[in-house]
């Protein structure tokens, strides 16, 4: 195994996916997020809107808050957000204000994803999509299939 692979987008997305499975197990929409600084995970979260009875308790929002607290700074310009599903408009807006270095997401969200209204990320934020896209999409599909039963 290449030692550099532990710092790859796939490696960090696997942890975001693990967070999404926690959401799935708790009956939450299965989206997970991690924030990485200097190749270390400094925040992890998953959707908790039902648990916390809070429409803003998205994985990204919870991770941004935890990362800012960890660093003692609201600006996360040396950090990367890894999230299993394309962020919504609210989460993209929060990412803009946090001035993230990168946003990496798994699968697209054509109905509620931020890209349907244009690029809402900070101009200096690099966006990468499609990391573990199939796995992330399958988890979302399994969740909504179970809800329809």
VMD Tcl script that builds the backbone (N, CA, C; Angstrom):
set m [mol new atoms 447]
animate dup $m
set s [atomselect $m all]
$s set {name element resname resid chain x y z} {
  {N N UNK 1 A 0.850 -1.185 0.000}
  {CA C UNK 1 A 0.000 0.000 0.000}
  {C C UNK 1 A 0.887 1.238 0.000}
  {N N UNK 2 A 0.596 2.143 -0.862}
  {CA C UNK 2 A 1.323 3.400 -0.952}
  {C C UNK 2 A 0.997 4.253 0.273}
  {N N UNK 3 A 1.998 4.734 0.978}
  {CA C UNK 3 A 1.773 5.526 2.179}
  {C C UNK 3 A 0.988 6.800 1.884}
  {N N UNK 4 A 1.155 7.365 0.706}
  {CA C UNK 4 A 0.446 8.588 0.380}
  {C C UNK 4 A -1.056 8.360 0.221}
  {N N UNK 5 A -1.467 7.106 0.015}
  {CA C UNK 5 A -2.884 6.841 -0.213}
  {C C UNK 5 A -3.740 7.165 1.009}
  {N N UNK 6 A -3.145 7.200 2.210}
  {CA C UNK 6 A -3.946 7.548 3.386}
  {C C UNK 6 A -4.319 9.029 3.396}
  {N N UNK 7 A -3.740 9.800 2.505}
  {CA C UNK 7 A -4.078 11.219 2.389}
  {C C UNK 7 A -4.833 11.516 1.099}
  {N N UNK 8 A -5.411 10.481 0.508}
  {CA C UNK 8 A -6.109 10.662 -0.767}
  {C C UNK 8 A -7.557 11.092 -0.533}
  {N N UNK 9 A -8.161 11.640 -1.569}
  {CA C UNK 9 A -9.571 11.994 -1.488}
  {C C UNK 9 A -10.425 10.771 -1.189}
  {N N UNK 10 A -10.077 9.632 -1.765}
  {CA C UNK 10 A -10.836 8.401 -1.506}
  {C C UNK 10 A -10.789 8.012 -0.030}
  {N N UNK 11 A -9.622 8.135 0.565}
  {CA C UNK 11 A -9.468 7.783 1.991}
  {C C UNK 11 A -10.389 8.635 2.866}
  {N N UNK 12 A -10.362 9.927 2.647}
  {CA C UNK 12 A -11.180 10.811 3.473}
  {C C UNK 12 A -12.668 10.668 3.148}
  {N N UNK 13 A -12.989 10.391 1.890}
  {CA C UNK 13 A -14.391 10.177 1.534}
  {C C UNK 13 A -14.911 8.896 2.188}
  {N N UNK 14 A -14.063 7.914 2.371}
  {CA C UNK 14 A -14.498 6.695 3.059}
  {C C UNK 14 A -14.955 7.015 4.477}
  {N N UNK 15 A -14.272 7.950 5.133}
  {CA C UNK 15 A -14.705 8.338 6.482}
  {C C UNK 15 A -16.009 9.111 6.429}
  {N N UNK 16 A -16.170 9.978 5.431}
  {CA C UNK 16 A -17.446 10.685 5.275}
  {C C UNK 16 A -18.570 9.672 5.021}
  {N N UNK 17 A -18.286 8.663 4.221}
  {CA C UNK 17 A -19.264 7.606 3.944}
  {C C UNK 17 A -19.623 6.859 5.239}
  {N N UNK 18 A -18.632 6.600 6.060}
  {CA C UNK 18 A -18.892 5.933 7.347}
  {C C UNK 18 A -19.855 6.791 8.172}
  {N N UNK 19 A -19.641 8.085 8.177}
  {CA C UNK 19 A -20.551 8.989 8.885}
  {C C UNK 19 A -21.963 8.896 8.302}
  {N N UNK 20 A -22.062 8.809 6.992}
  {CA C UNK 20 A -23.369 8.694 6.335}
  {C C UNK 20 A -24.084 7.422 6.763}
  {N N UNK 21 A -23.338 6.339 6.964}
  {CA C UNK 21 A -23.976 5.097 7.404}
  {C C UNK 21 A -24.546 5.246 8.812}
  {N N UNK 22 A -23.915 6.064 9.661}
  {CA C UNK 22 A -24.476 6.322 10.998}
  {C C UNK 22 A -25.822 7.023 10.859}
  {N N UNK 23 A -25.895 7.986 9.950}
  {CA C UNK 23 A -27.160 8.678 9.702}
  {C C UNK 23 A -28.213 7.681 9.229}
  {N N UNK 24 A -27.838 6.835 8.283}
  {CA C UNK 24 A -28.748 5.814 7.749}
  {C C UNK 24 A -29.313 4.960 8.881}
  {N N UNK 25 A -28.422 4.491 9.770}
  {CA C UNK 25 A -28.827 3.630 10.885}
  {C C UNK 25 A -29.774 4.338 11.844}
  {N N UNK 26 A -29.688 5.664 11.915}
  {CA C UNK 26 A -30.542 6.434 12.819}
  {C C UNK 26 A -31.791 6.978 12.123}
  {N N UNK 27 A -32.005 6.589 10.857}
  {CA C UNK 27 A -33.185 7.029 10.134}
  {C C UNK 27 A -33.084 8.445 9.588}
  {N N UNK 28 A -31.875 8.965 9.535}
  {CA C UNK 28 A -31.624 10.288 8.978}
  {C C UNK 28 A -31.224 10.132 7.510}
  {N N UNK 29 A -31.437 11.168 6.708}
  {CA C UNK 29 A -30.955 11.119 5.326}
  {C C UNK 29 A -29.450 10.878 5.386}
  {N N UNK 30 A -28.961 9.840 4.704}
  {CA C UNK 30 A -27.577 9.383 4.889}
  {C C UNK 30 A -26.534 10.241 4.174}
  {N N UNK 31 A -26.211 11.348 4.807}
  {CA C UNK 31 A -25.145 12.214 4.317}
  {C C UNK 31 A -24.148 12.380 5.445}
  {N N UNK 32 A -22.876 12.191 5.104}
  {CA C UNK 32 A -21.807 12.336 6.074}
  {C C UNK 32 A -20.775 13.319 5.567}
  {N N UNK 33 A -20.055 13.916 6.511}
  {CA C UNK 33 A -19.045 14.909 6.157}
  {C C UNK 33 A -17.861 14.817 7.110}
  {N N UNK 34 A -16.699 15.106 6.577}
  {CA C UNK 34 A -15.506 15.292 7.398}
  {C C UNK 34 A -14.775 16.528 6.887}
  {N N UNK 35 A -14.057 17.159 7.782}
  {CA C UNK 35 A -13.214 18.286 7.404}
  {C C UNK 35 A -11.782 17.930 7.759}
  {N N UNK 36 A -10.909 18.175 6.782}
  {CA C UNK 36 A -9.508 17.791 6.890}
  {C C UNK 36 A -8.633 19.039 6.855}
  {N N UNK 37 A -7.666 19.085 7.748}
  {CA C UNK 37 A -6.660 20.140 7.780}
  {C C UNK 37 A -5.309 19.481 7.944}
  {N N UNK 38 A -4.373 19.845 7.105}
  {CA C UNK 38 A -3.020 19.265 7.169}
  {C C UNK 38 A -3.053 17.739 7.178}
  {N N UNK 39 A -3.884 17.173 6.325}
  {CA C UNK 39 A -4.022 15.720 6.165}
  {C C UNK 39 A -4.532 15.007 7.411}
  {N N UNK 40 A -5.220 15.734 8.281}
  {CA C UNK 40 A -5.804 15.135 9.480}
  {C C UNK 40 A -7.268 15.522 9.558}
  {N N UNK 41 A -8.095 14.561 9.925}
  {CA C UNK 41 A -9.511 14.839 10.117}
  {C C UNK 41 A -9.667 15.619 11.421}
  {N N UNK 42 A -10.258 16.814 11.313}
  {CA C UNK 42 A -10.471 17.638 12.503}
  {C C UNK 42 A -11.947 17.726 12.890}
  {N N UNK 43 A -12.830 17.268 12.022}
  {CA C UNK 43 A -14.268 17.281 12.328}
  {C C UNK 43 A -14.967 16.194 11.530}
  {N N UNK 44 A -15.963 15.564 12.165}
  {CA C UNK 44 A -16.790 14.538 11.532}
  {C C UNK 44 A -18.234 14.819 11.911}
  {N N UNK 45 A -19.136 14.565 10.973}
  {CA C UNK 45 A -20.550 14.751 11.296}
  {C C UNK 45 A -21.414 14.003 10.292}
  {N N UNK 46 A -22.667 13.820 10.673}
  {CA C UNK 46 A -23.664 13.263 9.774}
  {C C UNK 46 A -24.967 14.001 10.016}
  {N N UNK 47 A -25.888 13.885 9.068}
  {CA C UNK 47 A -27.176 14.566 9.191}
  {C C UNK 47 A -27.855 14.184 10.502}
  {N N UNK 48 A -28.373 15.192 11.185}
  {CA C UNK 48 A -29.079 14.961 12.447}
  {C C UNK 48 A -30.303 15.858 12.562}
  {N N UNK 49 A -30.948 16.137 11.435}
  {CA C UNK 49 A -32.091 17.049 11.457}
  {C C UNK 49 A -33.261 16.490 12.263}
  {N N UNK 50 A -33.487 15.192 12.181}
  {CA C UNK 50 A -34.580 14.569 12.936}
  {C C UNK 50 A -34.226 14.483 14.416}
  {N N UNK 51 A -33.050 13.996 14.694}
  {CA C UNK 51 A -32.586 13.806 16.071}
  {C C UNK 51 A -32.588 15.121 16.847}
  {N N UNK 52 A -32.109 16.183 16.212}
  {CA C UNK 52 A -31.991 17.480 16.882}
  {C C UNK 52 A -33.194 18.384 16.632}
  {N N UNK 53 A -34.140 17.908 15.791}
  {CA C UNK 53 A -35.308 18.704 15.419}
  {C C UNK 53 A -34.864 20.090 14.942}
  {N N UNK 54 A -33.894 20.069 14.015}
  {CA C UNK 54 A -33.258 21.301 13.540}
  {C C UNK 54 A -33.001 21.174 12.045}
  {N N UNK 55 A -33.682 21.983 11.250}
  {CA C UNK 55 A -33.526 21.898 9.798}
  {C C UNK 55 A -32.121 22.269 9.334}
  {N N UNK 56 A -31.342 22.933 10.171}
  {CA C UNK 56 A -29.975 23.303 9.790}
  {C C UNK 56 A -28.938 22.265 10.204}
  {N N UNK 57 A -29.345 21.174 10.817}
  {CA C UNK 57 A -28.395 20.185 11.331}
  {C C UNK 57 A -27.933 19.226 10.230}
  {N N UNK 58 A -27.517 19.796 9.105}
  {CA C UNK 58 A -26.945 19.005 8.022}
  {C C UNK 58 A -25.519 18.617 8.391}
  {N N UNK 59 A -25.041 17.538 7.811}
  {CA C UNK 59 A -23.695 17.050 8.094}
  {C C UNK 59 A -22.650 18.144 7.896}
  {N N UNK 60 A -22.764 18.880 6.797}
  {CA C UNK 60 A -21.781 19.915 6.491}
  {C C UNK 60 A -21.788 21.022 7.540}
  {N N UNK 61 A -22.973 21.453 7.942}
  {CA C UNK 61 A -23.093 22.529 8.923}
  {C C UNK 61 A -22.501 22.110 10.267}
  {N N UNK 62 A -22.798 20.893 10.692}
  {CA C UNK 62 A -22.262 20.395 11.958}
  {C C UNK 62 A -20.739 20.254 11.890}
  {N N UNK 63 A -20.240 19.795 10.747}
  {CA C UNK 63 A -18.786 19.646 10.581}
  {C C UNK 63 A -18.097 21.005 10.537}
  {N N UNK 64 A -18.692 21.973 9.851}
  {CA C UNK 64 A -18.099 23.318 9.800}
  {C C UNK 64 A -17.996 23.919 11.197}
  {N N UNK 65 A -19.050 23.772 11.979}
  {CA C UNK 65 A -19.040 24.301 13.348}
  {C C UNK 65 A -17.966 23.622 14.188}
  {N N UNK 66 A -17.873 22.302 14.081}
  {CA C UNK 66 A -16.870 21.563 14.858}
  {C C UNK 66 A -15.450 21.932 14.430}
  {N N UNK 67 A -15.238 22.102 13.140}
  {CA C UNK 67 A -13.897 22.462 12.646}
  {C C UNK 67 A -13.503 23.862 13.107}
  {N N UNK 68 A -14.430 24.795 13.031}
  {CA C UNK 68 A -14.144 26.158 13.482}
  {C C UNK 68 A -13.812 26.172 14.967}
  {N N UNK 69 A -14.561 25.391 15.733}
  {CA C UNK 69 A -14.283 25.299 17.170}
  {C C UNK 69 A -12.909 24.677 17.410}
  {N N UNK 70 A -12.601 23.617 16.672}
  {CA C UNK 70 A -11.308 22.938 16.816}
  {C C UNK 70 A -10.144 23.891 16.529}
  {N N UNK 71 A -10.276 24.666 15.457}
  {CA C UNK 71 A -9.197 25.570 15.057}
  {C C UNK 71 A -9.237 26.916 15.783}
  {N N UNK 72 A -10.372 27.230 16.395}
  {CA C UNK 72 A -10.511 28.535 17.031}
  {C C UNK 72 A -10.564 29.664 16.018}
  {N N UNK 73 A -11.125 29.353 14.839}
  {CA C UNK 73 A -11.180 30.337 13.760}
  {C C UNK 73 A -12.371 30.009 12.862}
  {N N UNK 74 A -13.145 31.026 12.505}
  {CA C UNK 74 A -14.291 30.791 11.621}
  {C C UNK 74 A -13.871 30.576 10.178}
  {N N UNK 75 A -12.672 30.992 9.822}
  {CA C UNK 75 A -12.180 30.806 8.459}
  {C C UNK 75 A -11.424 29.485 8.359}
  {N N UNK 76 A -11.822 28.669 7.406}
  {CA C UNK 76 A -11.242 27.331 7.232}
  {C C UNK 76 A -10.512 27.259 5.894}
  {N N UNK 77 A -9.758 28.304 5.573}
  {CA C UNK 77 A -9.172 28.416 4.239}
  {C C UNK 77 A -8.032 27.447 3.957}
  {N N UNK 78 A -7.604 26.679 4.927}
  {CA C UNK 78 A -6.624 25.621 4.687}
  {C C UNK 78 A -7.262 24.236 4.818}
  {N N UNK 79 A -8.578 24.190 4.813}
  {CA C UNK 79 A -9.301 22.942 5.059}
  {C C UNK 79 A -10.054 22.459 3.826}
  {N N UNK 80 A -10.300 21.154 3.821}
  {CA C UNK 80 A -11.115 20.526 2.788}
  {C C UNK 80 A -12.323 19.875 3.439}
  {N N UNK 81 A -13.488 20.146 2.869}
  {CA C UNK 81 A -14.723 19.483 3.274}
  {C C UNK 81 A -14.960 18.307 2.346}
  {N N UNK 82 A -15.100 17.119 2.899}
  {CA C UNK 82 A -15.484 15.923 2.161}
  {C C UNK 82 A -16.912 15.600 2.580}
  {N N UNK 83 A -17.810 15.491 1.605}
  {CA C UNK 83 A -19.210 15.217 1.901}
  {C C UNK 83 A -19.742 14.246 0.860}
  {N N UNK 84 A -20.581 13.335 1.301}
  {CA C UNK 84 A -21.008 12.238 0.425}
  {C C UNK 84 A -21.954 12.674 -0.680}
  {N N UNK 85 A -22.686 13.769 -0.474}
  {CA C UNK 85 A -23.651 14.251 -1.457}
  {C C UNK 85 A -23.404 15.740 -1.688}
  {N N UNK 86 A -23.603 16.170 -2.910}
  {CA C UNK 86 A -23.457 17.584 -3.257}
  {C C UNK 86 A -24.183 18.452 -2.234}
  {N N UNK 87 A -23.512 19.444 -1.686}
  {CA C UNK 87 A -24.148 20.298 -0.680}
  {C C UNK 87 A -25.359 21.051 -1.226}
  {N N UNK 88 A -26.297 21.315 -0.327}
  {CA C UNK 88 A -27.451 22.141 -0.667}
  {C C UNK 88 A -27.020 23.611 -0.683}
  {N N UNK 89 A -27.941 24.472 -1.025}
  {CA C UNK 89 A -27.663 25.906 -1.092}
  {C C UNK 89 A -27.206 26.441 0.272}
  {N N UNK 90 A -27.865 26.025 1.345}
  {CA C UNK 90 A -27.493 26.487 2.689}
  {C C UNK 90 A -26.062 26.094 3.029}
  {N N UNK 91 A -25.726 24.843 2.783}
  {CA C UNK 91 A -24.395 24.348 3.136}
  {C C UNK 91 A -23.316 24.952 2.237}
  {N N UNK 92 A -23.627 25.134 0.968}
  {CA C UNK 92 A -22.679 25.790 0.065}
  {C C UNK 92 A -22.447 27.229 0.509}
  {N N UNK 93 A -23.505 27.911 0.925}
  {CA C UNK 93 A -23.368 29.276 1.418}
  {C C UNK 93 A -22.494 29.343 2.659}
  {N N UNK 94 A -22.696 28.417 3.586}
  {CA C UNK 94 A -21.854 28.375 4.790}
  {C C UNK 94 A -20.398 28.076 4.418}
  {N N UNK 95 A -20.216 27.200 3.428}
  {CA C UNK 95 A -18.860 26.898 2.956}
  {C C UNK 95 A -18.208 28.138 2.355}
  {N N UNK 96 A -19.006 28.941 1.660}
  {CA C UNK 96 A -18.503 30.199 1.103}
  {C C UNK 96 A -17.947 31.080 2.223}
  {N N UNK 97 A -18.737 31.259 3.276}
  {CA C UNK 97 A -18.315 32.141 4.366}
  {C C UNK 97 A -17.128 31.565 5.126}
  {N N UNK 98 A -17.012 30.253 5.190}
  {CA C UNK 98 A -15.864 29.628 5.851}
  {C C UNK 98 A -14.600 29.703 4.990}
  {N N UNK 99 A -14.769 30.003 3.704}
  {CA C UNK 99 A -13.657 30.149 2.766}
  {C C UNK 99 A -12.787 28.888 2.691}
  {N N UNK 100 A -13.462 27.753 2.560}
  {CA C UNK 100 A -12.756 26.474 2.458}
  {C C UNK 100 A -11.800 26.458 1.273}
  {N N UNK 101 A -10.721 25.727 1.448}
  {CA C UNK 101 A -9.762 25.548 0.347}
  {C C UNK 101 A -10.365 24.663 -0.742}
  {N N UNK 102 A -11.024 23.567 -0.309}
  {CA C UNK 102 A -11.608 22.620 -1.250}
  {C C UNK 102 A -12.917 22.077 -0.706}
  {N N UNK 103 A -13.820 21.722 -1.612}
  {CA C UNK 103 A -15.016 20.949 -1.294}
  {C C UNK 103 A -14.995 19.750 -2.225}
  {N N UNK 104 A -15.042 18.566 -1.637}
  {CA C UNK 104 A -15.030 17.312 -2.388}
  {C C UNK 104 A -16.316 16.566 -2.040}
  {N N UNK 105 A -17.101 16.238 -3.061}
  {CA C UNK 105 A -18.321 15.492 -2.759}
  {C C UNK 105 A -18.422 14.247 -3.626}
  {N N UNK 106 A -19.261 13.329 -3.141}
  {CA C UNK 106 A -19.446 12.060 -3.824}
  {C C UNK 106 A -20.420 12.157 -4.978}
  {N N UNK 107 A -21.697 12.079 -4.673}
  {CA C UNK 107 A -22.715 12.046 -5.725}
  {C C UNK 107 A -23.432 13.384 -5.856}
  {N N UNK 108 A -23.901 13.651 -7.050}
  {CA C UNK 108 A -24.645 14.882 -7.311}
  {C C UNK 108 A -26.041 14.793 -6.718}
  {N N UNK 109 A -26.629 15.948 -6.482}
  {CA C UNK 109 A -28.002 16.046 -5.989}
  {C C UNK 109 A -28.749 16.994 -6.930}
  {N N UNK 110 A -29.357 16.436 -7.991}
  {CA C UNK 110 A -29.965 17.285 -9.018}
  {C C UNK 110 A -31.161 18.108 -8.543}
  {N N UNK 111 A -31.855 17.669 -7.499}
  {CA C UNK 111 A -33.042 18.399 -7.037}
  {C C UNK 111 A -32.714 19.512 -6.045}
  {N N UNK 112 A -31.786 19.262 -5.136}
  {CA C UNK 112 A -31.525 20.219 -4.066}
  {C C UNK 112 A -30.070 20.669 -3.974}
  {N N UNK 113 A -29.218 20.203 -4.865}
  {CA C UNK 113 A -27.805 20.571 -4.834}
  {C C UNK 113 A -27.578 22.025 -5.221}
  {N N UNK 114 A -26.521 22.593 -4.691}
  {CA C UNK 114 A -26.244 24.011 -4.915}
  {C C UNK 114 A -25.950 24.337 -6.373}
  {N N UNK 115 A -25.427 23.404 -7.138}
  {CA C UNK 115 A -25.028 23.710 -8.522}
  {C C UNK 115 A -26.216 24.032 -9.419}
  {N N UNK 116 A -27.414 23.652 -9.014}
  {CA C UNK 116 A -28.578 23.949 -9.853}
  {C C UNK 116 A -28.900 25.434 -9.854}
  {N N UNK 117 A -28.355 26.182 -8.893}
  {CA C UNK 117 A -28.573 27.633 -8.864}
  {C C UNK 117 A -27.294 28.410 -9.169}
  {N N UNK 118 A -26.228 27.710 -9.538}
  {CA C UNK 118 A -24.960 28.368 -9.848}
  {C C UNK 118 A -23.920 28.045 -8.796}
  {N N UNK 119 A -22.728 28.514 -9.018}
  {CA C UNK 119 A -21.638 28.234 -8.087}
  {C C UNK 119 A -21.736 29.157 -6.888}
  {N N UNK 120 A -22.000 28.602 -5.729}
  {CA C UNK 120 A -22.115 29.376 -4.498}
  {C C UNK 120 A -20.873 29.273 -3.623}
  {N N UNK 121 A -19.857 28.567 -4.091}
  {CA C UNK 121 A -18.639 28.432 -3.296}
  {C C UNK 121 A -17.785 29.679 -3.439}
  {N N UNK 122 A -16.914 29.878 -2.479}
  {CA C UNK 122 A -15.976 31.003 -2.525}
  {C C UNK 122 A -15.137 30.900 -3.797}
  {N N UNK 123 A -14.793 32.016 -4.429}
  {CA C UNK 123 A -14.028 31.971 -5.685}
  {C C UNK 123 A -12.690 31.225 -5.575}
  {N N UNK 124 A -12.111 31.178 -4.379}
  {CA C UNK 124 A -10.830 30.484 -4.200}
  {C C UNK 124 A -11.008 29.008 -3.845}
  {N N UNK 125 A -12.244 28.576 -3.644}
  {CA C UNK 125 A -12.502 27.184 -3.270}
  {C C UNK 125 A -12.487 26.294 -4.502}
  {N N UNK 126 A -11.674 25.248 -4.427}
  {CA C UNK 126 A -11.635 24.237 -5.493}
  {C C UNK 126 A -12.747 23.227 -5.229}
  {N N UNK 127 A -13.474 22.836 -6.264}
  {CA C UNK 127 A -14.545 21.868 -6.137}
  {C C UNK 127 A -14.179 20.609 -6.912}
  {N N UNK 128 A -14.347 19.469 -6.255}
  {CA C UNK 128 A -14.102 18.163 -6.864}
  {C C UNK 128 A -15.355 17.328 -6.640}
  {N N UNK 129 A -15.837 16.671 -7.683}
  {CA C UNK 129 A -17.032 15.839 -7.541}
  {C C UNK 129 A -16.759 14.428 -8.039}
  {N N UNK 130 A -17.622 13.513 -7.635}
  {CA C UNK 130 A -17.565 12.151 -8.144}
  {C C UNK 130 A -16.694 11.185 -7.368}
  {N N UNK 131 A -16.185 11.576 -6.211}
  {CA C UNK 131 A -15.352 10.669 -5.409}
  {C C UNK 131 A -16.285 9.699 -4.684}
  {N N UNK 132 A -16.163 8.422 -4.971}
  {CA C UNK 132 A -17.034 7.371 -4.441}
  {C C UNK 132 A -18.496 7.632 -4.797}
  {N N UNK 133 A -18.727 8.200 -5.968}
  {CA C UNK 133 A -20.080 8.591 -6.375}
  {C C UNK 133 A -21.060 7.422 -6.348}
  {N N UNK 134 A -20.661 6.282 -6.853}
  {CA C UNK 134 A -21.582 5.144 -6.921}
  {C C UNK 134 A -22.005 4.692 -5.527}
  {N N UNK 135 A -21.042 4.540 -4.634}
  {CA C UNK 135 A -21.361 4.092 -3.277}
  {C C UNK 135 A -22.277 5.083 -2.568}
  {N N UNK 136 A -21.969 6.363 -2.718}
  {CA C UNK 136 A -22.784 7.399 -2.074}
  {C C UNK 136 A -24.198 7.423 -2.645}
  {N N UNK 137 A -24.323 7.306 -3.961}
  {CA C UNK 137 A -25.646 7.290 -4.605}
  {C C UNK 137 A -26.439 6.055 -4.181}
  {N N UNK 138 A -25.775 4.910 -4.086}
  {CA C UNK 138 A -26.464 3.678 -3.691}
  {C C UNK 138 A -26.990 3.760 -2.262}
  {N N UNK 139 A -26.230 4.385 -1.379}
  {CA C UNK 139 A -26.683 4.534 0.011}
  {C C UNK 139 A -27.925 5.426 0.076}
  {N N UNK 140 A -27.915 6.516 -0.676}
  {CA C UNK 140 A -29.081 7.400 -0.729}
  {C C UNK 140 A -30.294 6.654 -1.313}
  {N N UNK 141 A -30.075 5.913 -2.394}
  {CA C UNK 141 A -31.173 5.172 -3.030}
  {C C UNK 141 A -31.749 4.131 -2.084}
  {N N UNK 142 A -30.893 3.438 -1.347}
  {CA C UNK 142 A -31.356 2.430 -0.393}
  {C C UNK 142 A -32.190 3.074 0.716}
  {N N UNK 143 A -31.767 4.224 1.168}
  {CA C UNK 143 A -32.508 4.932 2.221}
  {C C UNK 143 A -33.912 5.294 1.755}
  {N N UNK 144 A -34.005 5.914 0.578}
  {CA C UNK 144 A -35.316 6.359 0.103}
  {C C UNK 144 A -36.190 5.192 -0.337}
  {N N UNK 145 A -35.585 4.095 -0.809}
  {CA C UNK 145 A -36.363 2.899 -1.135}
  {C C UNK 145 A -36.988 2.319 0.132}
  {N N UNK 146 A -36.228 2.305 1.217}
  {CA C UNK 146 A -36.740 1.791 2.480}
  {C C UNK 146 A -37.856 2.698 3.024}
  {N N UNK 147 A -37.728 3.993 2.819}
  {CA C UNK 147 A -38.751 4.937 3.290}
  {C C UNK 147 A -40.076 4.737 2.543}
  {N N UNK 148 A -39.987 4.365 1.257}
  {CA C UNK 148 A -41.196 4.180 0.446}
  {C C UNK 148 A -41.938 2.904 0.782}
  {N N UNK 149 A -41.287 1.961 1.439}
  {CA C UNK 149 A -41.942 0.686 1.778}
  {C C UNK 149 A -42.899 0.826 2.927}
}
mol reanalyze $m
mol bondsrecalc $m
mol representation Tube
mol addrep $m
